[in-house]
Amino acid sequence: MTFERGNSDSGEISRADLLPFLMPFGQLRRSAFLWPGATLAVFCTALLMFAALDSETGFFWCLASLISLANLFLVYLWCGKKMPFLYLLMLAGLALALDAVLSPLIVAAESALPSVFAPGLIEETAKALPVIAVWAAGLLLPHPLQREYGVREPLDGILLAAASATGFAFLETMFIYVPKFGALISAPRLLVNIFGHIAYGGALGYFIGLAALRHRRAMPAAIALLVGFGLSNLLHDLWDAMRFYGGPLAIVSPLHEIVIGIACFVVLGSLITHAREVSPEREFLWPFGSLMPYRAPEVEPLPAMPTLPGDIWLMIGGRRLSLTETTHLTVRDIPCLAAPSADGIVAEVREHPEDVSLLVLRNLSSNIWQAVLPDGAVRHVEPAGTVRLLAGTRLVFGTQSAVILVTSTEIGADPRARAEEEWC
């Protein structure tokens, strides 16, 4: 079914206005809360079923899984990196399995070392193993796969470390603490993991990602790893220090937990915020609560360009490509794009179908582009889709980035005022 947009000036109401819930599923699935909402519905139904069956074990296992999933998704939204969430869930499961295999060694090592620093030293090392393994494996992957699944920057490290910490915390809570203290301890203990295991692991993950980002210089990368390992151990050991309160001082233990929990959360939040600022993809990160569309953070203004022959240019890889009505761009111009036809054409300039005074760049490749418009809005440009040639529009073709420059007079009105209707 094709939906037409209603004309607000004429007062007409379109079918899309009357039946918005029949929009194509491809558009709906990009909403931030479609899948979380569906997941929550499934878990709530399961909780009601276990409650009706009076199954305490099933109820608390289901609740523990929901809390763990929610903690990981909170960090996922906070980071805003478009790493597949199912990939993070898979890594959390693999981390849980690895920790289960290593649990006898973990328990033995903690028993052999002084209790003041043993938990942080041993457990943070165990949680870091999956992240380091992904980092090492990613070096063998081609660049597009490394970009999506590997460790290339601090946000990648934080997300993967959060997934590993989620698997570790679930194993520790449900297989060690619940058999020892009962099922009621599962919910509060997993709830605090956003301040606990995820915060400690995320701190180390940030520095692993920082080392990956600065890997060309061995000394700064090594220093980053040492600082991250020390910070994660310190936070972990400070949290566990509450067990040393005894006798009359036991009343101080809850206050200690609150103070350290808030401190850990502040550290995690500060690291995520800075990771977003230094991210090579900071213009394409999600803000809180939405996936697409979203607004990119403020970026530095483009440098002034000298007036050159012709009006519109595509700045890519240090080259300027003139864009006119007859321009066709090939894989030689944008090597990272795949051409579906033998002529190698991946993009063309053509007139806007509704306004011949405007030009658009049409995607003739088999890749999906991303565009940051002059007003900060970000969109996908699907194959056969178009984007208006507006000054300041930034394009990401995969492994290459470009910007549209207008070196003489603007086309029509101010592009910021005309960016709302940029898609054909």
Secondary structure as UniProt FT lines:
FT   TURN            8..11
FT   HELIX           15..18
FT   HELIX           20..22
FT   HELIX           25..28
FT   TURN            29..30
FT   TURN            32..33
FT   HELIX           34..52
FT   TURN            53..54
FT   HELIX           56..79
FT   HELIX           85..112
FT   TURN            115..117
FT   HELIX           118..138
FT   TURN            139..140
FT   HELIX           143..149
FT   HELIX           154..172
FT   HELIX           173..177
FT   HELIX           178..181
FT   HELIX           183..185
FT   HELIX           186..191
FT   HELIX           192..194
FT   TURN            195..196
FT   HELIX           197..213
FT   TURN            214..216
FT   HELIX           218..240
FT   HELIX           241..244
FT   HELIX           247..252
FT   HELIX           253..278
FT   TURN            280..281
FT   HELIX           282..284
FT   TURN            288..289
FT   STRAND          294..295
FT   STRAND          312..316
FT   TURN            317..318
FT   STRAND          319..322
FT   TURN            325..326
FT   STRAND          328..330
FT   TURN            331..333
FT   TURN            335..336
FT   TURN            342..343
FT   STRAND          345..351
FT   TURN            356..357
FT   STRAND          359..363
FT   STRAND          369..372
FT   TURN            374..375
FT   STRAND          377..381
FT   TURN            383..384
FT   STRAND          386..388
FT   TURN            391..392
FT   STRAND          394..396
FT   STRAND          401..406
FT   HELIX           415..418
FT   HELIX           419..421
//
